[in-house]
Amino acid sequence: MVAIMFATWGLIFLDRMSVLYLAPYIARDLHLDDAQVGMLAGATAVSWAVSALLFGAISDRVGRKAVLVPMVVLFSVLSAGSAFAQDFRQLLCLRALLGLAEGPCWAVMMALVEENSSARHRGRNIGIVVSAAAVIGLAVAPVLTTQIAAHLGWRDAFLVAAGPGALLAILIGLFVAEVPRERRAAAHRAGALDLVRLLRSRNLWASAIGAAGFMSWLFLVNTFGPLYITAVQHQSGTTAGLLMGAAGLGSFVLGLVAPALSDRVGRRPMLAICAALSVILPIAMLTHFLYHLLWLLAIVLFCTQAGQAISAICIVLVPTESVPRQYAATAIGFATLCGELIGGFLAPLVGGGVAQQYGLAVPLWIAAAGAGVVLIATLAMRSPGAAQEAAMPG
């Protein structure tokens, strides 16, 4: 179950991020400006946020697999459909529809992993699945997609990225068990007044603010980083892919190590360290002399890409440990919604606008500020145990 969920989440993130890594090729072919590239990322984010809430609630009633399997098939079809877009409007529509299909997968998959894991291994299993976004979506994806684009074209890169979806849908249907609806409903029943009281949680709001800063950093770096490397630093698209891949591999390593260390040293100190490291990454991309030492730049990016660690601690661990367990999915959903709308939707649009007017360096400076927001949010957090007691309804 963990292996199948790992591969599925990695593929979802690969499909979502592929348009960003292929942006230098797509922009040249479809004559896109920087603002339009930002709109492609923003359209996926806003539809992702809306569908995550809607279909996550539906899965509570009709079952997890009844939602997840069709959505995995649908996002694969839509990702492949991106290969046939002839202009910006067609591609924008396809990426928005892709967000509608991919949005439910995060909440539904995390619920499946939680419900099928023992208490002893729940954190480990969730950490393994979350790390797939780094190793597949942030490390493999930029190298794979740009190499295919360089040799066969960006359209073929979309087709290859979408290929495994049908197989994974079959594997989920055959081999992933599902908790009976009666047990699930009993474990997740919540009253409206209780949910309102949860919004009084200081940690929940701090996590939401941190999620907004983190996702602003994530999508600005991955949207405008490849464009900056190719257009301003005059590197090839494949070089940009290799540099982004080195960063993604570092995110995978830190994403496994930092959450585990947070069990020992605490969530807040480790989250603060990860946020400080992440401030350095876009600044390194902006440092001209490092492009004369590409191996050194790759090492710096590897060591400072703490994105998946921030995601695990800020969006999953701190919210769920700060509220009663039956409200864990709601807490994650609230932080994710704030992060997607502000960081995934608004930040790329603003970044594209300022890049169009002031240059591609500006979105990367904004990304560094986004990581700084995570650091500030960390300072506002309480220890999760005390925060959970404060958040108890009643």
C-alpha positions in Angstrom: 0.0 0.0 0.0 2.8 2.4 0.9 4.7 1.6 -2.3 1.6 2.2 -4.5 0.8 5.5 -2.7 4.4 6.6 -3.0 4.4 6.0 -6.8 1.0 7.6 -7.2 1.8 10.8 -5.2 5.2 11.1 -7.1 3.4 10.8 -10.4 0.8 13.4 -9.4 3.6 15.9 -8.5 5.5 15.1 -11.6 2.5 15.9 -13.7 1.8 19.1 -11.8 5.4 20.4 -12.0 6.2 19.3 -15.5 4.6 22.4 -17.1 7.0 24.5 -15.0 10.2 22.7 -16.0 9.0 22.7 -19.7 8.2 26.4 -19.6 11.3 27.5 -21.5 10.3 25.1 -24.4 6.6 25.8 -24.2 7.0 29.6 -24.0 9.2 29.6 -27.1 6.7 27.4 -29.1 3.4 29.0 -28.0 4.8 32.5 -27.6 4.0 32.9 -23.9 5.2 35.8 -21.7 6.2 35.5 -18.1 2.8 36.5 -16.8 1.1 33.7 -18.8 3.6 31.1 -17.4 2.6 32.3 -13.9 -1.1 31.9 -14.8 -0.5 28.3 -15.8 0.7 27.5 -12.3 -2.0 29.6 -10.7 -4.9 28.0 -12.6 -3.9 24.5 -11.4 -3.5 25.7 -7.8 -6.9 27.3 -7.4 -8.8 24.4 -9.0 -6.7 22.0 -6.8 -7.8 23.8 -3.6 -11.5 23.8 -4.5 -11.7 20.2 -5.6 -9.6 19.0 -2.6 -12.3 20.3 -0.2 -15.3 19.1 -2.3 -14.1 15.6 -3.2 -12.4 15.0 0.1 -15.8 15.4 1.7 -17.4 13.1 -0.9 -14.8 10.4 -0.2 -16.0 10.4 3.5 -19.4 9.3 2.3 -18.8 7.1 -0.8 -15.4 5.7 0.0 -11.8 6.6 -0.7 -11.1 4.4 -3.7 -14.4 5.4 -5.4 -12.9 8.9 -5.6 -9.2 8.2 -6.0 -9.2 5.6 -8.8 -11.2 7.7 -11.3 -9.2 10.8 -10.4 -5.9 9.1 -11.1 -7.1 8.0 -14.5 -8.5 11.5 -15.2 -5.4 13.5 -14.3 -3.3 11.1 -16.5 -5.6 11.8 -19.4 -5.6 15.5 -18.9 -1.8 15.6 -18.5 -1.5 13.7 -21.8 -4.0 16.2 -23.3 -1.6 19.0 -22.5 0.6 17.6 -25.3 -2.0 18.6 -27.9 -2.6 22.2 -26.8 -2.2 24.6 -29.7 -2.3 27.9 -27.8 -2.2 29.5 -24.3 -6.0 29.3 -23.7 -6.2 25.6 -24.5 -3.2 24.8 -22.2 -4.6 27.0 -19.4 -8.0 25.2 -19.6 -6.3 21.8 -19.5 -4.1 22.7 -16.5 -7.1 24.0 -14.6 -9.0 20.8 -15.3 -5.8 18.9 -14.2 -6.0 20.7 -10.8 -9.6 19.6 -10.4 -8.5 16.0 -10.9 -5.4 16.1 -8.8 -6.7 18.1 -5.9 -8.7 15.3 -4.1 -5.8 12.9 -4.3 -3.7 14.5 -1.5 -6.4 14.3 1.2 -7.8 10.9 0.0 -4.3 9.3 -0.2 -3.3 10.6 3.2 -6.6 9.3 4.7 -6.0 5.9 3.1 -2.4 5.7 4.5 -3.6 6.8 8.0 -6.5 4.3 8.1 -4.4 1.4 6.9 -1.4 2.0 9.1 -0.9 1.0 12.7 -0.3 3.7 15.3 3.4 2.6 15.5 4.1 3.1 11.8 1.6 5.8 10.8 4.1 8.7 10.9 6.7 6.6 9.1 4.3 5.6 6.3 3.0 9.1 5.8 6.6 10.5 5.7 7.6 7.9 3.0 4.6 8.8 0.8 5.0 12.6 1.2 8.7 12.2 0.2 7.7 10.9 -3.2 6.9 14.5 -4.3 10.6 15.3 -3.9 12.3 12.3 -5.4 9.9 12.0 -8.4 8.3 15.4 -8.7 11.3 17.6 -7.9 14.3 15.4 -8.7 13.4 13.1 -11.5 10.8 15.3 -13.2 13.0 18.3 -14.2 15.7 16.0 -15.6 13.3 13.6 -17.3 11.0 16.2 -18.9 13.8 18.5 -20.1 15.8 15.7 -21.6 12.8 14.4 -23.4 11.9 17.9 -24.5 15.4 18.5 -25.8 15.5 15.4 -27.9 11.8 14.8 -28.8 10.0 17.9 -27.9 7.9 19.2 -25.0 4.7 17.5 -26.2 6.3 14.1 -26.0 7.4 14.9 -22.4 3.8 15.4 -21.3 2.8 12.0 -22.9 5.6 10.2 -21.1 4.8 11.8 -17.8 1.2 10.7 -18.0 1.9 7.1 -19.0 1.9 5.3 -15.7 -1.4 6.7 -14.4 -3.6 3.9 -15.8 -1.4 1.2 -14.3 -1.4 2.9 -10.8 -5.2 3.2 -10.9 -5.4 -0.6 -11.5 -3.0 -1.3 -8.7 -4.9 0.9 -6.3 -8.1 -0.8 -7.2 -6.7 -4.3 -6.7 -4.3 -4.0 -3.8 -5.2 -1.1 -1.5 -7.6 -2.0 1.3 -10.2 0.4 2.5 -11.6 0.9 6.0 -15.4 0.2 6.1 -17.5 3.4 5.9 -19.1 2.8 9.3 -15.8 2.7 11.1 -14.5 5.7 9.2 -17.6 7.8 9.9 -17.5 7.0 13.6 -13.8 8.0 13.8 -14.3 11.3 11.9 -17.7 12.6 13.1 -17.5 16.3 14.0 -20.0 19.0 14.8 -20.1 22.4 13.1 -19.5 24.2 16.4 -16.5 22.0 17.1 -15.0 22.9 13.8 -15.5 26.6 14.5 -13.7 26.3 17.8 -10.7 24.7 16.0 -10.1 28.0 14.3 -9.2 29.4 17.7 -6.0 27.3 17.6 -3.0 29.5 17.4 -0.9 26.7 15.7 -3.6 26.2 13.1 -3.3 29.8 11.9 0.5 29.7 12.2 0.6 26.6 10.1 -1.8 28.2 7.5 0.5 31.3 7.3 3.5 29.1 7.0 1.9 27.0 4.3 1.2 30.2 2.3 4.8 31.3 2.6 6.1 27.8 1.8 3.9 27.3 -1.3 4.8 30.8 -2.5 8.5 29.9 -2.2 7.9 26.5 -3.9 5.9 27.6 -6.9 7.9 30.8 -7.5 11.2 28.9 -7.4 9.9 26.1 -9.7 8.0 28.4 -12.0 10.6 31.2 -12.6 13.8 29.4 -11.6 14.1 27.5 -14.9 13.2 30.6 -16.9 15.8 32.7 -15.0 18.5 30.1 -15.5 17.9 29.9 -19.3 16.8 33.5 -20.2 19.0 35.5 -17.8 22.0 33.2 -17.1 21.9 31.9 -20.7 22.1 28.2 -19.7 20.5 25.4 -21.7 17.1 23.9 -20.8 18.8 20.6 -19.9 21.2 22.4 -17.6 18.3 24.1 -15.9 16.7 20.6 -15.5 19.8 19.2 -14.0 20.1 22.0 -11.5 16.4 21.8 -10.5 16.9 18.0 -10.2 19.8 18.4 -7.8 17.6 20.6 -5.7 14.8 18.1 -5.8 17.1 15.3 -4.7 18.2 17.4 -1.8 14.5 18.0 -0.9 14.0 14.2 -0.8 16.9 13.7 1.6 16.0 16.6 3.9 12.4 15.5 3.7 13.2 12.2 5.2 15.8 13.4 7.7 14.4 16.6 9.1 10.9 15.3 10.2 12.6 12.3 11.9 15.0 14.7 13.7 12.0 16.8 14.7 10.8 13.9 16.8 13.9 14.4 18.9 14.6 18.2 18.9 11.0 19.4 18.4 8.9 20.6 15.5 9.5 24.3 15.9 13.4 24.3 16.0 13.6 21.9 13.0 11.0 23.9 11.0 13.0 27.1 11.7 16.2 25.5 10.4 14.5 24.3 7.2 12.9 27.7 6.6 16.3 29.4 7.0 17.9 27.0 4.6 15.2 27.6 2.1 15.8 31.4 2.1 19.3 30.6 0.8 18.1 28.6 -2.3 16.6 31.4 -4.5 19.5 33.7 -3.5 21.9 31.1 -4.7 20.1 31.0 -8.0 20.5 34.7 -8.3 24.3 34.6 -7.7 26.0 35.1 -11.0 29.4 33.7 -10.3 28.0 30.3 -9.3 27.0 29.8 -12.9 30.8 29.6 -13.7 30.9 26.7 -11.1 27.8 24.7 -11.9 28.8 21.8 -9.7 29.0 24.1 -6.8 25.6 25.6 -7.5 24.1 22.1 -7.7 25.6 21.3 -4.3 24.2 24.5 -2.8 20.8 23.8 -4.2 20.9 20.2 -3.0 21.8 21.4 0.6 19.2 24.1 0.8 16.0 22.6 -0.8 14.1 21.8 2.4 10.7 22.1 0.8 9.4 18.6 1.6 10.6 18.8 5.2 8.6 22.1 5.6 5.6 20.5 4.0 5.7 17.5 6.4 6.2 19.5 9.5 4.2 22.7 8.8 1.3 21.3 6.9 0.9 17.8 8.4 2.7 17.3 11.7 2.1 20.6 13.5 -1.6 21.0 12.6 -2.5 17.3 13.4 -0.6 17.4 16.7 -2.3 20.6 17.7 -5.9 19.5 17.5 -7.9 16.4 18.6 -7.2 13.5 16.3 -10.7 13.3 14.8 -10.1 16.8 13.3 -6.7 16.0 11.8 -7.9 15.9 8.2 -9.7 19.2 8.7 -6.6 20.8 10.1 -4.5 19.6 7.2 -7.2 20.8 4.7 -7.3 24.3 6.2 -3.6 24.8 6.0 -3.5 23.3 2.5 -6.3 25.6 1.3 -4.6 28.7 2.6 -1.3 27.6 1.1 -2.8 26.8 -2.4 -4.9 29.9 -2.7 -2.1 32.3 -1.6 1.1 30.5 -2.5 -0.1 28.3 -5.4 -2.5 30.7 -7.1 -1.7 34.3 -6.2 2.0 34.1 -5.9 2.7 32.8 -9.5 0.3 35.5 -10.9 2.0 38.3 -9.0 5.4 36.8 -9.8 4.6 36.7 -13.5 3.4 40.3 -13.5 6.5 41.6 -11.7 8.7 39.5 -13.9 7.1 40.9 -17.0 7.7 44.5 -15.8 10.9 44.3 -13.7 12.7 41.1 -14.7 12.9 37.4 -13.8 15.1 38.1 -10.7 12.2 39.7 -8.8 10.0 36.5 -8.3 13.0 34.7 -6.9 13.5 37.5 -4.3 9.8 37.2 -3.4 10.4 33.4 -3.0 13.1 34.1 -0.5 10.7 36.3 1.4 8.1 33.5 1.3 10.6 31.2 3.1 11.1 34.1 5.6 7.4 34.1 6.3 7.7 30.4 7.3 10.4 31.3 9.7 8.2 34.1 11.2 5.3 31.7 11.5 7.5 29.2 13.3 8.3 31.8 16.0 4.5 32.2 16.6 3.9 28.5 17.1 3.4 26.8 20.5 4.6 23.3 21.3 2.0 21.0 19.7 1.1 19.3 22.9 0.1 22.5 24.6 -1.6 23.7 21.5 -3.7 20.6 21.3 -4.9 21.1 24.8 -5.8 24.7 24.0 -7.7 23.6 20.9 -9.9 21.0 22.5 -13.5 21.8 21.8 -15.8 22.4 24.7 
